[in-house]
Every structure is written in structure tokens, then in C-alpha cells.
Amino acid sequence: MARILALDYGKKRTGIAVTDPLKIIATGLATVDTSELIGYLKKYMAQEPVEQIIIGYPLNFDDSPTNATPLVDKFIGKFQHVFPNLPVEKIDERLTSKMASAAISQMGLRKKAREQKELIDTVAAVIMLQEYLESHA
């Protein structure tokens, strides 16, 4: 069965989460340099079937675009050019990074581990994907 991938897209790094084949549980996959993201996804999808991508879409609380919104829009266009048959769904990513930081703090990790931006990006992708799964159950 095919999986769903979630991307917490950022200018420097992108956190990636993936479902299990039954689409029940979201798990952190990796955090990659955004400049290497398409190559990483090509390699991953050559090994694992993926049926859908969800990407965190940055909006302000008044639903206006943020300074990151055009970057995500540009990436989506590039992604759809490389993977034209794979649907992409934008989902609200507001507060996911703060939720990720809080979740990491509750894990009891040392301060240095909690401050790793890569870990926050991956956990934010997991949170987005798990919320997506729960809302589509």
C-alpha cells in the first residue's frame, strides 16, 4: 500500500514525515537541506510507493500570506513539474513548530537536543501528518 508524505518546507531545511503503509501512524522520516529535497524525494519514492504529498502552508492568523508563502508556492510548482501524477495538498501549518518544540520538551531531552532545528522540523511534519490522518479517518 502507498504512503502519504508530509513536508514542513523551509528555506534552509525541510522536515519530512511519512505514514505507515496502512496510513494509521505518522513517523518522522528525515530533515533534509531544502536544496537537496527533490533529489531526496526521488530516491525515496523509487523505493517506497507514495500516493500523496501534504505540505504545510504558511499563513498568518488573519489568513494572509506570510513571507514564506511564496517559497512554498514556488516549491509546489517545481514538485508538480517533477512528479506530475502525485497529488499535493496544502494544509495549515500554523503553530506546528511551537507544538513540536513543546512536544520535544516533554520528551525529557537535554537542552542541546531540544534546540536542534532539524528535530523541530521533523516533529512539526509528524504533527501535521498525524492531524491530517485524524481529520480524514
C-alpha positions in Angstrom: 0.0 0.0 0.0 1.2 3.5 -0.8 2.1 6.0 1.9 1.5 9.7 2.4 4.4 12.1 2.9 4.3 15.4 4.8 6.7 18.2 4.2 7.4 21.0 6.7 9.0 23.1 4.0 11.6 25.7 5.0 14.0 28.0 3.2 17.0 26.1 4.6 15.6 22.7 5.8 12.6 20.6 5.3 11.2 18.2 7.8 9.7 15.0 6.3 7.2 12.6 7.9 5.6 9.5 6.4 2.7 7.2 7.2 2.9 3.5 7.7 1.5 1.6 4.7 -1.9 1.4 6.3 -2.0 5.1 6.9 -2.6 4.9 10.6 0.6 6.4 12.2 2.8 9.3 11.2 6.5 8.9 11.7 9.4 11.2 11.3 11.5 10.3 8.3 14.2 13.0 8.0 15.2 16.6 7.8 17.0 17.4 4.6 18.6 20.6 3.2 15.9 22.1 1.1 18.3 22.5 -1.8 18.5 18.6 -1.9 14.8 17.9 -1.3 13.7 16.9 -4.8 16.7 14.5 -5.1 15.9 13.0 -1.7 12.2 12.6 -2.7 13.1 10.9 -6.0 15.3 8.4 -4.2 12.7 7.7 -1.5 9.8 7.3 -4.0 11.9 4.9 -6.1 11.9 2.6 -3.1 8.6 3.3 -1.4 5.2 3.8 -3.1 3.7 7.3 -2.2 0.2 8.2 -3.2 0.0 11.8 -1.9 2.1 14.7 -0.5 0.8 17.1 2.1 2.7 20.3 2.6 2.5 22.8 5.4 1.1 26.1 4.0 2.2 29.2 6.0 -0.5 31.7 6.7 -0.9 34.4 9.3 -3.7 34.3 11.8 -5.8 36.5 9.6 -5.3 34.0 6.7 -3.0 36.4 4.8 0.2 35.0 3.3 3.5 35.1 5.2 6.9 35.9 3.8 7.3 32.1 3.4 4.1 31.5 1.4 5.7 32.4 -2.0 8.6 30.0 -1.3 6.1 27.1 -0.7 4.1 28.1 -3.8 7.3 28.0 -5.9 8.3 24.6 -4.5 4.9 23.2 -5.2 5.2 24.2 -8.8 8.6 22.7 -9.1 7.4 19.5 -7.3 4.4 19.1 -9.7 6.7 19.5 -12.7 8.9 16.7 -11.4 6.1 14.5 -10.1 3.1 15.4 -12.2 0.9 12.5 -11.2 1.3 12.9 -7.4 -1.4 15.0 -5.7 -0.2 17.8 -3.4 -2.5 19.1 -0.7 -1.7 22.3 1.2 -2.6 22.2 4.9 -2.5 24.8 7.6 0.8 24.7 9.5 0.1 27.5 12.0 1.6 26.7 15.4 3.1 23.3 14.4 6.7 24.4 15.1 5.6 25.7 18.6 3.7 22.4 19.2 6.8 20.5 18.0 9.0 22.4 20.5 6.6 21.7 23.3 6.4 18.0 22.4 10.2 17.8 22.3 10.5 19.5 25.7 8.1 16.9 27.2 10.3 14.1 25.9 12.8 14.9 28.6 15.7 15.5 26.1 18.6 17.6 27.2 18.5 21.3 26.3 21.0 20.9 23.4 18.9 18.2 21.8 15.7 20.2 22.3 17.2 23.2 20.4 18.1 21.2 17.3 16.2 22.9 14.5 16.3 19.6 12.4 14.4 17.8 15.1 11.8 20.5 15.4 11.3 20.4 11.6 10.8 16.7 11.5 8.4 16.7 14.6 6.4 19.5 13.0 6.0 17.4 9.9 4.8 14.5 12.0 2.3 16.7 13.8 0.9 17.9 10.5 0.6 14.4 9.1 -1.0 12.9 12.2 -3.5 15.7 12.4 -4.3 15.1 8.7 -4.7 11.4 9.2 -7.1 12.0 12.2 -9.2 14.5 10.2 -9.5 12.1 7.3 -10.2 8.9 9.3 
